[in-house]
Amino acid sequence: MSLLVVGLSHKSAPVSTLERAAVSGDTLGKLLHDVARLPDIAETFVISTCNRVEVYAEVDRFHGGVAGVCDLLSRYSGIPAGELTPSLYVHYEDRAVQHLLAVSSGLESVVVGEDQVLGQVRTALKMAGDHGTLGRSLRDLGRLALRTGKRARSETGIDRLGLSLVSVGIELAVSQLGANPANPPNGPGRLAGLHVLVVGAGAMSGLAVATAARAGAARVTVANRTRAKADRLAAGVGGVVADFADLSAAIVEADLVISCTGAATPVVTAPIVRDVLGRRDQARRLVLLDLAMPRDVDPAVADLVGPAGTGVSVIDMDTLRGSGSGGVGDDEVAAVRAIVEDEFAAYGSAVRAARVTPTVVALRAKAATVVDAELARLAGRLSEESVSGHALEEIAQTVRRVVDKLLHAPTVRVKELASSPAGEEYAAALRVLFDLDPRTVEAVTHAEVESPNMTNPEGSL
């Protein structure tokens, strides 16, 4: 089996394609089950965020796996295959592992080094586990990805600024609003004197509310379809709650609107903003920060102008993807890449070493069978000469020790050699030299797969 990744991200697809491809909730659960049912796939998990949709799968056939996953992505997104394919990328085996480690480390994010992606990877793995589509191979790979991401953040300065899509979006909004540009991102006073409206009450909205409060917003308002969730978010920062049914009134009072709902269609529509512009003080600027996928702000909003010729600024994923690394230096990126390479190298050595284990187990099993047979034959002959039971036990222990010592050096050495790129050749030589039955080796391999180690050092999968 080999790892396959088929996906699209902010690097390969326009926002209009990403928002159609995004899946969540029950739909994501159905996609997981459909991928797992494909004939060439043994296990799978899916990372679906505002800037990427990636299917990770253990496959036994590359072309069959790619074709099956591409077909499902097209079906779930409603995008014809001919239109979707140019936005897709495919990684296989080693390259697929390296890609996952880079993703979890923040190297593939819109804002390089942002720390939300690690939680998104953890959530994807947990969801796959809950739906029964995560097996031993991807579970172990998930632990590796989480460990690599944690190392990247604890051993380098890649996230020293605490940047995220929210913080970078607010920084861009502040530059357009002209509010305290001298202050650092997320610094106190960054949003001083400004009224921030957050639309939505999910994880991203919670981050937006907290970030706005830390940046010194004069007022933070939350609007959400479910009032109770809005109440909880607003209460945490001493904010207020607006009526979601009358979003126009809430936007009229705001300087910055951060929208990140899970709605399938825009919640900030052109008619709403047209009404807002007609009721606002024309001297006040309005910035809409759209962090949702699919987008919350109707693209037509960007073309609207008020009675006095004033317009509205829209910052969306297209704007954010052009914002660069958010201040992360080349040295930090290089340090993270070194960690990714280190973890990948260790992973490769461990995988190659594991491949020889069934051969070693089969060799020792064959040796034990031969020893037991010979000891049984010897016991029958010696019992006729009245050799005591204690003597027979001593002889048996001696023979087993001799065989163990003879096998110790070659089996230890073959495990060491197996971690090299050509390690499988040594295992093959061992099978030939000791005339091991391939069926026995295969049986050991299947037994290991069917009895996975369920311990979880990360406590999250």
C-alpha positions as MATLAB code, in Angstrom:
seq = 'MSLLVVGLSHKSAPVSTLERAAVSGDTLGKLLHDVARLPDIAETFVISTCNRVEVYAEVDRFHGGVAGVCDLLSRYSGIPAGELTPSLYVHYEDRAVQHLLAVSSGLESVVVGEDQVLGQVRTALKMAGDHGTLGRSLRDLGRLALRTGKRARSETGIDRLGLSLVSVGIELAVSQLGANPANPPNGPGRLAGLHVLVVGAGAMSGLAVATAARAGAARVTVANRTRAKADRLAAGVGGVVADFADLSAAIVEADLVISCTGAATPVVTAPIVRDVLGRRDQARRLVLLDLAMPRDVDPAVADLVGPAGTGVSVIDMDTLRGSGSGGVGDDEVAAVRAIVEDEFAAYGSAVRAARVTPTVVALRAKAATVVDAELARLAGRLSEESVSGHALEEIAQTVRRVVDKLLHAPTVRVKELASSPAGEEYAAALRVLFDLDPRTVEAVTHAEVESPNMTNPEGSL';
ca = [
       0.000    0.000    0.000;
       1.163    3.547   -0.734;
       0.082    7.030    0.310;
      -1.788    9.135   -2.236;
      -2.832   12.796   -1.979;
      -5.283   14.387   -4.397;
      -6.330   17.951   -3.685;
      -6.531   21.613   -4.517;
      -5.490   24.673   -2.533;
      -5.040   28.431   -2.731;
      -1.856   27.732   -4.687;
      -3.560   25.731   -7.416;
      -7.132   27.012   -7.668;
      -9.002   30.320   -7.739;
     -11.328   31.153   -4.844;
     -14.361   30.522   -7.041;
     -13.242   26.893   -7.451;
     -12.190   26.433   -3.841;
     -15.496   27.622   -2.465;
     -17.385   25.154   -4.665;
     -15.074   22.294   -3.677;
     -15.171   22.925    0.099;
     -16.991   20.245    2.130;
     -17.923   20.140    5.801;
     -20.255   18.558    8.323;
     -22.412   15.669    7.124;
     -21.241   16.158    3.549;
     -17.631   15.640    4.613;
     -18.639   12.461    6.457;
     -20.330   11.135    3.312;
     -17.251   11.954    1.238;
     -15.052   10.033    3.692;
     -17.230    6.940    3.421;
     -17.424    7.139   -0.374;
     -13.636    7.449   -0.684;
     -13.139    4.521    1.705;
     -15.489    2.390   -0.415;
     -13.397    2.829   -3.564;
     -11.919   -0.534   -4.621;
      -8.299    0.639   -4.600;
      -8.409    2.451   -1.239;
      -7.940    0.937    2.218;
      -8.200    3.997    4.477;
      -8.551    7.759    4.163;
      -8.915   11.170    5.784;
      -9.799   14.547    4.272;
      -8.523   18.024    5.160;
     -11.113   20.610    4.123;
     -10.492   24.225    5.126;
     -11.021   27.681    3.684;
      -7.925   27.345    1.511;
      -7.531   23.630    0.772;
      -9.418   20.400    0.117;
      -7.133   17.368    0.194;
      -7.927   13.658    0.193;
      -5.250   11.443    1.784;
      -5.581    7.721    1.100;
      -3.710    4.438    1.363;
      -3.996    2.845   -2.076;
      -2.849   -0.371   -3.718;
      -3.129    1.030   -7.256;
      -2.069    4.554   -8.169;
      -4.169    5.139  -11.287;
      -7.284    3.534   -9.853;
      -6.982    5.575   -6.663;
      -6.457    8.870   -8.507;
      -9.345    8.266  -10.892;
     -11.721    7.316   -8.076;
     -10.861   10.315   -5.862;
     -10.997   12.799   -8.757;
     -14.419   11.490   -9.730;
     -15.725   11.935   -6.169;
     -14.291   15.457   -5.842;
     -15.991   16.397   -9.098;
     -19.281   14.855   -7.987;
     -19.300   16.478   -4.533;
     -18.270   19.913   -5.806;
     -20.552   19.858   -8.819;
     -17.592   20.962  -10.946;
     -17.197   19.030  -14.229;
     -14.036   16.925  -14.275;
     -12.640   18.835  -17.241;
     -12.972   22.095  -15.319;
     -11.754   20.753  -11.961;
      -8.711   18.775  -13.127;
      -6.491   21.800  -13.949;
      -6.799   22.914  -10.301;
      -5.911   19.518   -8.817;
      -2.488   18.260   -7.752;
      -1.426   14.699   -7.021;
       1.349   13.523   -4.695;
       2.355    9.884   -4.250;
       4.413    7.867   -1.779;
       7.368    9.879   -0.417;
       6.198   13.156   -1.964;
       2.765   12.688   -0.388;
       4.293   12.215    3.069;
       6.495   15.288    2.647;
       3.482   17.328    1.560;
       1.478   16.419    4.671;
       4.414   17.329    6.918;
       4.763   20.665    5.129;
       1.035   21.344    5.500;
       1.006   20.583    9.223;
       4.073   22.782    9.707;
       2.385   25.797    8.125;
       4.624   25.929    5.068;
       1.716   25.487    2.662;
      -0.659   27.972    4.296;
      -1.879   31.268    2.852;
      -0.092   32.923    5.768;
       3.134   30.959    6.197;
       3.524   29.723    9.748;
      -0.087   30.286   10.851;
      -0.971   28.035   13.753;
      -4.555   27.076   12.907;
      -3.589   24.429   10.383;
      -2.262   22.055   13.064;
      -5.683   21.998   14.678;
      -7.282   21.493   11.267;
      -5.106   18.444   10.599;
      -5.957   17.063   14.043;
      -9.672   17.625   13.394;
      -9.446   15.865   10.015;
      -7.795   12.828   11.601;
     -10.298   12.696   14.437;
     -13.245   12.903   12.063;
     -11.855   10.070    9.956;
     -11.358    8.035   13.122;
     -14.919    8.720   14.251;
     -16.234    7.613   10.845;
     -14.117    4.464   10.809;
     -12.076    5.380    7.723;
      -8.733    5.769    9.516;
      -6.504    2.702    9.757;
      -3.123    1.973   11.229;
      -1.003    3.466    8.428;
      -2.725    6.850    8.291;
      -3.111    6.963   12.068;
       0.668    6.605   12.436;
       1.242    9.126    9.659;
      -1.138   11.523   11.399;
       0.864   11.290   14.607;
       4.008   12.032   12.612;
       2.376   15.103   11.029;
       1.193   16.445   14.387;
       4.602   15.889   15.959;
       6.314   17.629   13.046;
       3.945   20.594   13.288;
       4.549   20.910   17.025;
       8.314   20.781   16.519;
       8.105   23.473   13.855;
       6.376   25.807   16.298;
       8.376   24.976   19.411;
      11.864   24.855   17.836;
      11.666   27.745   15.364;
      10.269   31.253   15.222;
       7.872   30.551   12.371;
       4.831   31.483   14.465;
       6.488   34.090   16.661;
       4.068   36.772   15.419;
       1.026   34.624   16.153;
      -0.234   35.355   12.645;
      -3.383   33.864   11.166;
      -5.771   34.714    8.369;
      -7.664   36.833   10.875;
      -4.672   38.851   12.027;
      -3.330   39.398    8.509;
      -6.817   40.335    7.308;
      -7.180   42.856   10.127;
      -3.772   44.295    9.310;
      -4.874   44.851    5.705;
      -8.176   46.319    6.898;
      -6.388   48.743    9.208;
      -4.229   49.976    6.342;
      -7.412   50.807    4.423;
      -9.159   52.345    7.418;
      -6.085   54.397    8.282;
      -6.181   53.413   11.962;
      -2.938   53.403   13.936;
      -0.739   51.762   11.285;
       2.351   52.187   13.466;
       1.196   49.553   15.934;
       2.308   45.918   15.403;
      -0.190   43.263   14.246;
      -2.586   42.381   17.079;
      -1.014   45.064   19.231;
      -3.061   47.120   21.680;
      -4.645   50.122   20.043;
      -4.481   48.696   16.540;
      -8.263   49.007   16.206;
      -8.704   51.831   18.695;
     -11.816   53.885   18.053;
     -13.252   51.374   15.585;
     -16.418   49.307   15.777;
     -15.919   45.677   14.665;
     -18.823   43.435   13.674;
     -18.150   39.666   13.523;
     -20.692   37.637   11.550;
     -20.746   33.965   12.556;
     -19.939   32.086   15.754;
     -17.660   29.227   14.761;
     -13.968   28.691   15.519;
     -12.789   31.334   13.051;
     -15.336   33.806   14.404;
     -14.121   33.145   17.932;
     -10.574   33.933   16.834;
     -11.807   37.102   15.107;
     -13.637   38.283   18.226;
     -10.605   37.645   20.444;
      -8.208   39.281   17.983;
     -10.382   42.370   17.611;
     -10.645   42.737   21.380;
      -6.877   42.367   21.843;
      -6.301   44.946   19.122;
      -8.271   47.508   21.144;
     -11.521   47.739   19.171;
     -13.815   50.317   20.754;
     -16.732   47.954   20.349;
     -17.131   44.315   19.281;
     -20.511   43.085   18.049;
     -21.415   39.518   17.131;
     -24.233   38.469   14.802;
     -25.170   34.837   14.292;
     -28.227   32.839   13.302;
     -28.093   31.004   16.639;
     -28.363   33.707   19.279;
     -26.977   31.593   22.146;
     -23.652   31.076   20.348;
     -23.367   34.788   19.618;
     -24.080   35.556   23.292;
     -21.231   33.304   24.423;
     -18.702   34.855   22.038;
     -19.691   38.429   22.836;
     -19.727   37.833   26.599;
     -16.121   36.650   26.496;
     -14.875   40.106   25.450;
     -17.578   42.333   26.879;
     -19.161   42.787   23.466;
     -22.769   42.985   22.335;
     -25.019   40.897   20.102;
     -26.825   42.135   16.989;
     -29.942   40.727   15.383;
     -28.828   38.505   12.507;
     -32.202   39.012   10.826;
     -31.418   42.732   10.527;
     -27.812   42.517    9.373;
     -28.065   45.853    7.564;
     -28.576   47.743   10.827;
     -25.541   46.062   12.393;
     -23.301   46.836    9.406;
     -24.413   50.495    9.378;
     -22.835   50.903   12.810;
     -19.571   49.065   11.976;
     -16.254   50.185   10.550;
     -14.921   46.668    9.985;
     -17.084   43.615    9.302;
     -15.406   40.206    9.648;
     -17.611   37.486    8.190;
     -16.848   33.784    8.589;
     -20.036   31.737    8.633;
     -20.572   28.271    7.221;
     -23.375   29.417    4.928;
     -23.635   27.893    1.467;
     -24.537   31.259   -0.102;
     -23.431   34.867    0.619;
     -24.885   36.412    3.784;
     -23.626   39.918    3.020;
     -25.414   40.521   -0.263;
     -25.363   43.449   -2.684;
     -28.881   44.626   -1.639;
     -27.846   44.631    2.026;
     -24.703   46.676    1.379;
     -26.540   49.024   -0.983;
     -29.002   49.723    1.830;
     -26.117   50.181    4.290;
     -24.331   52.707    2.094;
     -27.504   54.731    1.788;
     -27.884   54.930    5.584;
     -24.254   55.437    6.636;
     -22.327   58.583    7.363;
     -20.560   58.993    4.020;
     -17.405   60.185    5.752;
     -16.900   56.792    7.357;
     -15.112   54.065    5.480;
     -16.388   50.479    5.504;
     -14.200   47.413    5.129;
     -15.606   43.890    4.726;
     -13.184   41.083    5.611;
     -14.510   37.827    4.143;
     -12.823   34.742    5.650;
     -15.505   32.239    4.707;
     -15.369   29.422    2.199;
     -17.709   29.451    0.336;
     -17.507   33.237    0.486;
     -19.894   35.221    2.690;
     -19.677   38.509    0.785;
     -21.257   38.689   -2.644;
     -18.508   39.597   -5.188;
     -20.848   42.254   -6.607;
     -20.491   44.213   -3.340;
     -17.026   45.442   -4.341;
     -18.531   47.473   -7.168;
     -21.047   49.368   -5.038;
     -20.712   53.064   -4.203;
     -22.695   55.248   -1.841;
     -24.684   58.413   -2.633;
     -21.615   60.580   -2.148;
     -19.443   58.397   -4.334;
     -17.899   56.524   -1.394;
     -17.358   52.813   -1.797;
     -16.798   49.748    0.288;
     -13.558   47.757    0.470;
     -13.683   43.964    0.344;
     -10.795   41.834    1.565;
     -11.262   38.193    0.637;
      -9.178   35.052    0.164;
      -7.846   36.324   -3.157;
      -6.532   39.417   -1.377;
      -5.042   37.406    1.471;
      -3.255   34.942   -0.753;
      -1.311   37.833   -2.216;
      -0.264   39.121    1.197;
       2.936   37.044    1.323;
       4.376   35.227    4.314;
       3.138   37.740    6.847;
       6.621   38.683    7.992;
       8.039   35.199    8.514;
      11.730   35.292    7.668;
      13.679   33.019    5.347;
      15.679   31.663    8.289;
      12.525   30.463   10.056;
      11.212   28.832    6.891;
      14.561   27.114    6.306;
      14.583   25.862    9.903;
      11.098   24.385    9.500;
      12.052   22.738    6.225;
      15.005   21.134    8.023;
      12.631   19.730   10.668;
      10.346   18.371    7.940;
      13.316   16.710    6.233;
      14.535   15.265    9.543;
      11.129   13.796   10.422;
      10.657   12.479    6.893;
      14.065   10.780    6.938;
      13.305    9.139   10.293;
       9.903    8.053    8.977;
      11.446    6.530    5.852;
      14.010    4.587    7.884;
      11.310    3.276   10.218;
       9.083    2.198    7.318;
      11.941    0.375    5.602;
      12.948   -1.307    8.857;
       9.366   -2.404    9.487;
       9.217   -4.098    6.096;
      11.903   -6.590    7.130;
      10.192   -7.488   10.415;
       7.885  -10.161    8.903;
      10.943  -11.873    7.374;
      12.759  -11.874   10.725;
       9.682  -13.197   12.522;
       9.233  -15.923    9.896;
      12.913  -16.917   10.205;
      12.728  -17.236   13.968;
       9.453  -19.158   13.696;
      11.060  -21.604   11.250;
      14.082  -22.000   13.517;
      11.822  -22.663   16.522;
       9.892  -25.287   14.546;
      13.099  -27.068   13.523;
      14.467  -26.956   17.089;
      11.235  -28.304   18.578;
      11.119  -31.157   16.074;
      14.730  -32.133   16.674;
      14.351  -31.926   20.455;
      11.260  -34.133   20.317;
      13.157  -36.716   18.283;
      16.145  -36.523   20.642;
      13.939  -36.860   23.718;
      12.431  -40.048   22.325;
      15.846  -41.598   21.778;
      17.366  -40.464   25.110;
      14.377  -41.574   27.152;
      15.188  -45.139   26.121;
      18.577  -44.664   27.765;
      16.976  -43.430   31.004;
      18.139  -39.806   30.658;
      16.363  -37.737   33.340;
      13.769  -35.091   32.591;
      15.996  -32.409   34.123;
      18.831  -33.349   31.761;
      16.479  -33.151   28.790;
      15.429  -29.640   29.853;
      19.066  -28.550   30.109;
      19.788  -29.953   26.639;
      16.706  -28.177   25.198;
      17.692  -24.826   26.734;
      21.249  -25.184   25.419;
      20.098  -25.943   21.884;
      17.682  -22.983   21.898;
      20.424  -20.659   23.206;
      22.804  -21.798   20.480;
      20.186  -21.178   17.757;
      19.265  -17.788   19.224;
      22.910  -16.722   19.279;
      23.449  -17.862   15.703;
      20.385  -15.936   14.516;
      20.977  -12.848   16.634;
      23.714  -11.217   14.543;
      22.098  -11.667   11.096;
      18.636  -10.601   12.251;
      19.914   -7.511   14.069;
      22.131   -6.628   11.133;
      19.371   -7.052    8.559;
      17.147   -4.687   10.581;
      19.932   -2.104   10.581;
      20.541   -2.515    6.860;
      16.817   -2.408    6.147;
      16.684    1.279    7.101;
      18.824    2.079    4.050;
      17.184    2.795    0.674;
      18.175   -0.681   -0.603;
      17.118   -2.409    2.611;
      14.524   -4.672    0.991;
      17.324   -6.452   -0.898;
      18.796   -7.692    2.391;
      15.448   -9.051    3.525;
      15.057  -10.782    0.160;
      18.508  -12.348    0.560;
      17.552  -13.616    4.021;
      14.427  -15.258    2.618;
      16.466  -17.013   -0.091;
      19.318  -18.122    2.180;
      16.996  -19.686    4.748;
      14.430  -20.901    2.201;
      11.565  -19.096    3.921;
       8.066  -19.788    2.648;
       6.702  -16.515    1.148;
       3.260  -17.477    2.455;
       4.586  -17.470    6.017;
       6.089  -13.994    5.600;
       2.833  -12.748    4.078;
       0.843  -14.238    6.955;
       2.977  -12.325    9.477;
       2.440   -9.101    7.515;
      -1.342   -9.549    7.505;
      -1.346  -10.347   11.224;
       0.431   -7.053   11.940;
      -2.034   -5.067    9.825;
      -5.063   -6.698   11.423;
      -3.754   -6.087   14.965;
      -2.834   -2.356   14.971;
      -1.312   -0.671   17.933;
      -4.049    1.620   19.248;
      -1.896    3.556   21.720;
      -1.989    7.291   21.119;
       0.941    9.338   22.417;
      -0.559   12.561   21.067;
      -3.849   11.986   22.883;
      -5.800   13.327   19.933;
      -6.412   10.562   17.401;
];
